[in-house]
Amino acid sequence: MTENKPFWKSGHKPSLFSAFLYFDISFMVWVLIGPLAVVIMGDYPMSATEKANLVALPILGGSILRLVLGFLTDYIGPKRTGQLGMLLTMIPLVWGWQFVDSLGELHIVAMLLGIAGASFAVALPLASRWYPPQYQGLAMGIAGAGNSGTVLTTLFANRIAQHYGSWEIVFGLALIPIVTTFILFTIFAKDSPNQPAPKKPIEYVKVLKQADVWLFCGLYAVTFGGFVGLTNYLTIFFNTQYGLAPVKAADFTTICVIAGSLFRPIGGYLSDKIGGIRMLMLLYAGAGIMLASVSSLPPLYVVLTLLFVGMMCLGAGNGSVFQLVPQRFGSEIGIVTGLVGAAGGVGGYFLPLILGNLYQRTGSYTAGFLVLSVIAILSIFVLALAQGAWKKSWIGSGGKAINTRELEAS
């Protein structure tokens, strides 16, 4: 039985790594606009609010489309849904490369890049359905480490744009890894035999009536929303606040993004060991403290250290949330993943708007980072209140316990 096998023998490794690769390259494409925003301003001058809106649009598009891909994942399977997602992702890349000639068209391209961000609702179910409950945190963490695709963008996008003297060429070159990934995904990915039968739309409506769905949405809006929102905005922050050139600003962003990406699987692994609730509380506290410290706008290398630790907490928090979700919603994992992932995108959409709008109104980033810190701290109290209800409902309603020892200890 898979319950008695070690992790690497309990599931399907080609599908696990196919999920990671699809997620990784899709995320690389999803955040193209963020690091390039400073360069794009050379062609389309923008205010602080307009810059924030531009980098937020791909996140909004991803939020909306995750619901669609989450439904398709349950209905036609994650493999075919992933193939469709990659084919559609090529549309905004070609458009951005060859046809954009106005800021309005760039806004449309930015929204369509959300197709790549919707990969979340496909990659995680593809991996999750192959692994037993005790390995969900690690499996989802490995697949979810595809967040690291953002590192490729922050590290290379502005360098490529500078080398060729054009930001548009970055969109064209991004087609190469997408096509390569499509081929590898088609060859190696395989749907789990444990895939649930397609459900009628009314059954998904019933899922929306469960309070735990909305609670997980809120928790993930803070962790993933914080990660992807900062990924898209930090290049602007470093450029505006500290006067860094586009490439160096993106390099500093890369350092922070690496922390969030690498610690996602660690968050899932530790949640398997000590429980997702405990882990999340610690991580929200860490993120809240770091963001409050950033609000004082200390010297550059101090703020870099603070943001590194803060992103580490948010990245690990992503893994912790999705250590819990499959245990609570095993048979509806596709649509719930889509909903929770969409909520994470909504959080990421509002984060740049909070920072950009408050900066334009006050001339400082202090208020914006303080707001983000308060949101993280409040999440601890929300989670503490929910824990009491979970003790009574998760096991009694037929769901799997979060972590039996954790519930008993609390």
C-alpha positions in Angstrom: 0.0 0.0 0.0 1.2 3.5 -0.8 0.7 4.5 2.9 3.7 2.3 3.9 6.0 3.3 1.0 8.6 6.0 1.2 7.8 9.3 -0.6 9.7 8.7 -3.8 8.0 5.3 -4.3 4.5 6.3 -3.3 3.5 8.3 -6.3 4.5 9.1 -9.9 7.8 11.0 -10.2 7.4 11.9 -13.9 4.1 13.6 -13.2 5.4 15.3 -10.1 8.3 16.9 -11.9 6.1 17.6 -15.0 3.8 19.6 -12.6 6.8 21.4 -11.2 8.2 22.3 -14.7 4.8 23.4 -16.0 4.3 25.6 -12.9 7.8 26.9 -13.0 7.9 28.1 -16.7 4.3 29.4 -16.5 5.2 31.5 -13.5 8.2 32.8 -15.3 5.8 34.0 -18.0 3.2 35.3 -15.6 5.4 37.9 -13.9 7.2 39.2 -17.1 5.6 42.6 -16.7 6.7 43.3 -13.1 10.5 43.4 -13.5 10.2 45.0 -17.0 7.9 47.8 -15.8 10.8 50.2 -15.1 12.1 49.6 -18.7 8.6 49.8 -20.2 8.2 53.3 -18.7 10.8 54.4 -21.2 8.1 53.9 -23.9 5.0 54.6 -21.8 5.6 57.0 -18.9 3.4 56.2 -16.0 2.5 57.5 -12.5 3.0 55.5 -9.4 -0.6 54.3 -9.5 -0.5 53.5 -13.2 2.7 51.4 -12.7 1.0 49.5 -9.8 -2.0 48.9 -11.9 0.0 47.5 -14.9 2.0 45.0 -12.8 -1.2 44.0 -10.9 -3.2 43.1 -14.1 -1.5 39.8 -14.8 -2.3 38.7 -11.2 -5.9 39.7 -11.6 -6.1 37.7 -14.9 -4.6 34.7 -13.2 -7.1 34.9 -10.4 -10.1 34.8 -12.7 -8.7 32.1 -15.0 -7.8 29.8 -12.1 -11.4 29.2 -11.5 -11.8 28.1 -15.1 -8.8 25.9 -15.1 -9.7 24.5 -11.7 -13.1 23.4 -13.1 -11.5 21.9 -16.3 -8.9 20.0 -14.2 -11.7 18.1 -12.5 -13.7 17.7 -15.7 -11.2 16.8 -18.4 -8.1 16.0 -16.2 -5.0 18.0 -15.3 -2.9 16.8 -18.2 -5.2 18.0 -21.0 -6.0 21.2 -19.0 -2.3 21.9 -18.7 -1.7 21.4 -22.4 -4.5 23.8 -23.2 -3.2 26.3 -20.8 0.3 26.3 -22.3 -1.1 26.7 -25.9 -3.2 29.7 -24.8 -0.2 31.2 -22.9 1.5 31.6 -26.3 -1.1 34.2 -27.4 0.0 37.1 -25.1 3.6 36.3 -25.7 3.3 36.6 -29.5 1.1 39.7 -29.1 3.6 41.4 -26.7 6.5 40.5 -29.0 5.1 41.6 -32.3 1.9 43.7 -32.0 1.8 46.0 -29.0 1.9 49.7 -29.9 -0.1 51.4 -27.1 -0.4 51.2 -23.3 -4.0 50.0 -23.8 -2.9 47.0 -25.7 -0.2 46.3 -23.1 -2.9 46.2 -20.5 -4.7 43.5 -22.6 -1.5 41.5 -22.9 -0.9 41.9 -19.1 -4.4 40.5 -18.4 -3.9 37.6 -20.8 -0.6 36.7 -19.1 -2.9 35.5 -16.3 -3.4 32.3 -18.3 0.1 31.3 -17.2 -0.7 32.2 -13.6 -3.7 29.9 -13.7 -1.3 27.0 -14.0 -1.5 26.7 -10.3 -5.0 25.2 -10.5 -3.6 22.4 -12.7 -0.1 21.6 -11.5 -1.1 21.1 -7.8 -3.9 18.6 -8.5 -1.7 16.8 -11.0 0.8 16.2 -8.2 -1.5 15.9 -5.3 -3.7 13.0 -6.7 -0.7 10.7 -6.9 0.3 10.9 -3.2 -1.2 9.7 0.1 -2.2 12.1 2.8 1.0 11.9 4.9 3.0 13.1 1.9 0.6 15.9 0.7 2.7 18.7 2.2 5.9 17.6 0.5 4.3 16.7 -2.9 2.4 20.0 -3.0 5.5 21.8 -1.9 7.7 20.3 -4.7 5.1 21.0 -7.4 4.4 24.4 -5.8 8.1 25.3 -5.8 7.4 26.2 -9.4 7.1 29.7 -7.9 10.8 29.7 -8.6 10.1 30.4 -12.2 9.7 34.0 -11.0 13.5 34.0 -10.4 14.2 33.4 -14.1 12.2 36.5 -14.9 13.6 38.8 -12.3 17.1 37.7 -13.1 17.1 37.7 -16.9 14.2 39.8 -18.2 15.8 43.2 -17.8 19.3 41.9 -18.9 17.8 40.6 -22.1 15.9 43.8 -22.7 19.0 45.8 -22.1 21.2 43.6 -24.3 18.8 43.8 -27.3 17.6 47.3 -26.6 14.0 46.2 -26.6 11.7 44.8 -23.9 9.4 43.3 -26.5 12.1 40.7 -27.4 11.7 39.2 -23.9 8.2 38.1 -24.8 9.4 36.4 -28.0 12.2 34.5 -26.3 9.8 33.3 -23.6 8.1 31.2 -26.3 11.1 28.9 -26.4 10.8 27.5 -22.8 7.0 27.3 -23.1 7.1 25.2 -26.3 9.8 23.0 -24.7 7.8 22.5 -21.6 4.7 21.7 -23.6 6.5 18.9 -25.3 8.0 17.4 -22.1 4.7 17.7 -20.3 2.9 15.9 -23.1 5.4 13.1 -22.9 5.8 12.6 -19.2 2.7 13.8 -17.4 0.0 11.3 -16.5 -3.3 11.7 -14.8 -3.7 9.8 -11.6 -6.1 6.8 -11.6 -7.4 8.4 -8.4 -8.8 11.4 -10.3 -12.4 12.0 -9.1 -15.3 11.7 -11.6 -16.4 14.9 -13.2 -19.0 16.7 -11.1 -22.0 18.8 -12.1 -21.7 22.6 -11.6 -24.2 22.4 -8.8 -21.8 20.4 -6.8 -19.2 23.1 -7.0 -21.8 25.6 -5.8 -22.2 23.4 -2.7 -18.4 23.7 -2.1 -18.7 27.4 -2.1 -21.2 27.2 0.7 -18.6 25.7 3.0 -16.9 28.3 5.3 -13.6 26.5 5.3 -13.2 27.2 1.6 -13.4 31.0 2.2 -11.1 30.7 5.2 -8.5 29.0 3.1 -9.0 31.7 0.5 -8.3 34.4 3.0 -5.2 32.6 4.4 -3.7 32.1 0.9 -4.5 35.6 -0.2 -2.1 36.7 2.5 0.7 34.2 1.9 0.7 33.7 -1.9 -0.8 37.2 -2.5 2.1 38.6 -0.5 4.6 36.6 -2.5 3.4 37.2 -6.0 2.4 40.8 -5.3 5.9 41.7 -4.0 7.5 39.7 -6.8 5.8 42.0 -9.3 6.3 45.2 -7.4 9.7 45.1 -5.7 11.6 46.1 -8.8 9.6 49.3 -8.9 10.1 49.7 -5.1 13.9 49.4 -5.3 14.0 51.7 -8.3 11.8 54.4 -6.8 12.9 54.3 -3.2 16.6 53.6 -3.6 17.3 54.8 -7.1 18.6 51.5 -8.4 18.9 51.0 -12.2 16.4 48.5 -13.7 18.8 45.5 -13.8 20.1 46.0 -10.3 16.6 46.6 -8.9 15.5 43.3 -10.5 18.6 41.6 -9.1 17.6 42.7 -5.6 14.1 41.4 -6.3 15.6 38.1 -7.4 17.3 37.6 -4.0 13.9 38.1 -2.2 12.0 35.9 -4.7 14.5 33.0 -4.3 13.7 33.0 -0.5 10.0 32.7 -1.1 10.4 30.0 -3.8 12.8 27.8 -2.0 11.0 27.8 1.2 7.6 26.7 -0.2 8.5 23.0 -0.1 10.1 23.4 3.3 6.9 24.9 4.6 5.0 21.9 3.3 7.5 19.5 4.8 7.5 21.1 8.2 3.8 21.3 8.2 3.7 17.5 7.7 5.8 17.2 10.8 4.4 19.8 13.2 1.0 20.6 11.7 -0.1 23.3 9.3 -1.8 25.4 11.9 1.3 25.9 14.1 3.5 26.5 11.1 1.2 29.1 9.6 0.9 31.0 12.9 4.7 31.2 13.1 5.1 32.3 9.5 2.4 35.0 9.7 4.1 36.4 12.8 7.5 36.4 11.0 6.1 38.1 7.9 4.2 40.7 10.0 7.3 41.6 12.0 9.5 41.9 8.9 7.0 44.0 6.9 6.6 46.3 9.9 10.4 46.7 10.0 10.5 47.5 6.3 8.0 50.3 6.8 10.8 52.3 8.5 12.6 52.3 5.1 16.0 51.4 6.5 19.3 51.4 4.5 19.2 49.3 1.3 21.0 46.2 2.6 19.0 46.2 5.8 15.7 46.4 3.8 17.0 43.6 1.5 17.6 41.4 4.5 14.2 42.1 6.0 12.4 41.4 2.7 14.4 38.2 2.2 13.2 36.9 5.6 9.6 38.2 5.0 9.4 36.5 1.6 10.9 33.3 3.1 7.9 33.3 5.6 5.4 34.0 2.9 6.8 31.3 0.6 6.8 28.7 3.3 3.3 29.8 4.2 2.1 28.8 0.7 3.3 25.3 1.3 1.7 25.2 4.7 -1.7 26.3 3.4 -1.6 23.6 0.8 -0.6 21.0 3.3 -4.1 21.5 4.8 -6.2 21.9 1.7 -6.0 18.4 0.3 -6.8 16.9 3.7 -10.0 18.9 4.0 -11.1 18.7 0.4 -9.7 15.5 -1.2 -12.4 14.8 -3.6 -12.9 18.4 -4.7 -9.2 19.3 -4.8 -9.4 20.7 -8.4 -12.1 23.3 -7.9 -11.0 24.1 -4.3 -7.4 24.6 -5.5 -8.8 26.9 -8.2 -10.8 28.9 -5.7 -8.0 29.2 -3.1 -5.4 29.9 -5.8 -7.7 32.6 -7.3 -8.0 34.2 -3.8 -4.2 34.2 -3.6 -4.1 36.0 -6.9 -6.6 38.6 -5.6 -4.4 39.2 -2.7 -1.5 39.7 -5.1 -3.5 42.0 -7.2 -4.3 44.4 -4.3 -0.8 44.4 -2.9 0.8 46.5 -5.7 -2.3 48.8 -5.6 -1.9 49.3 -1.9 1.8 50.2 -2.1 1.4 52.3 -5.3 -1.6 54.3 -4.3 -0.4 55.0 -0.8 3.0 56.0 -2.2 1.3 58.5 -4.6 -0.8 59.9 -1.8 1.8 60.2 0.9 5.1 60.2 -1.0 6.4 57.3 1.1 6.1 53.5 1.3 5.8 53.5 5.1 2.0 53.4 5.2 1.8 50.7 2.6 4.1 48.3 4.4 2.4 49.0 7.7 -0.9 48.0 6.2 0.6 44.7 4.9 2.1 44.0 8.3 -1.3 44.5 10.0 -3.0 42.1 7.6 -0.4 39.4 8.3 -0.8 39.8 12.1 -4.6 39.7 11.9 -4.3 36.4 10.0 -2.9 34.8 13.2 -6.0 35.6 15.1 -8.3 34.4 12.4 -6.4 31.1 12.2 -6.6 30.8 16.0 -10.4 31.2 16.0 -10.8 28.7 13.1 -8.8 26.1 14.9 -11.4 25.6 17.6 -14.1 25.0 14.9 -11.9 22.6 13.0 -11.5 20.4 16.1 -15.2 19.7 16.1 -15.9 19.5 12.3 -13.1 18.1 10.3 -13.1 14.6 11.8 -16.8 14.5 12.6 -17.8 15.5 9.1 -15.8 12.8 7.5 -12.8 14.9 6.5 -9.3 14.0 7.5 -7.7 15.5 10.5 -5.2 18.3 10.0 -2.8 16.7 12.3 -4.3 14.6 15.1 -1.5 15.3 17.5 -1.7 19.0 16.8 -5.4 19.1 17.5 -5.0 17.1 20.7 -2.2 19.3 21.9 -4.1 22.5 21.2 
